[in-house]
Amino acid sequence: MIITAESFESLGPGVAYGMLQLRQAVFVVEQDCRYLDLDGRDLEPGTRHVVMRDGDAVVGCARVVDDVDVWRIGRVALRPDYRGRGLAEALVTTALQVCSDRDVVLSAQSPLADWYAGFGFRVDGPEFLDDGIPHLPMRLRPR
């Protein structure tokens, strides 16, 4: 298993395609969320893509966006056949290594709030619906 954190341009076409395909499979198909995943933020100079590969296959990903005042982690996805092995922890840990000296925020699906709390995130606002799925805003302050 290889995990990297790099800009979109550095991914190469095969890895970029695999990452986008995974995000579509998890968020649009599996979770039945009809939204435009390609929102333009993937290409921003400060954005880093955490990609987990098993051989040539992209099996996990996360996106770290530079929002000037905070880092924003999102698009955390793992292929269903790779879940339950602790690999999501490696994705989030790598994403957090990209973030320095600023708060890190994310919108956690509500059932995962305790899991994100294990990384030090705390609920930072009221629950809201995103594509019909309950989410909680969460924040991690720098140490």
Sequence and secondary structure as in RCSB ss.txt:
>XXXX:A:sequence
MIITAESFESLGPGVAYGMLQLRQAVFVVEQDCRYLDLDGRDLEPGTRHVVMRDGDAVVGCARVVDDVDVWRIGR
VALRPDYRGRGLAEALVTTALQVCSDRDVVLSAQSPLADWYAGFGFRVDGPEFLDDGIPHLPMRLRPR
>XXXX:A:secstr
 EEEEE HHHH HHHHHHHHHHHIIIIIIIS   S S  SGGGSTT EEEEEEETTEEEEEEEEEE SSEEEEEE
EEE GGGTTSSHHHHHHHHHHHH  SSEEEEEEEGGGHHHHHTTT EE S  EEETTEEEEEEEE   
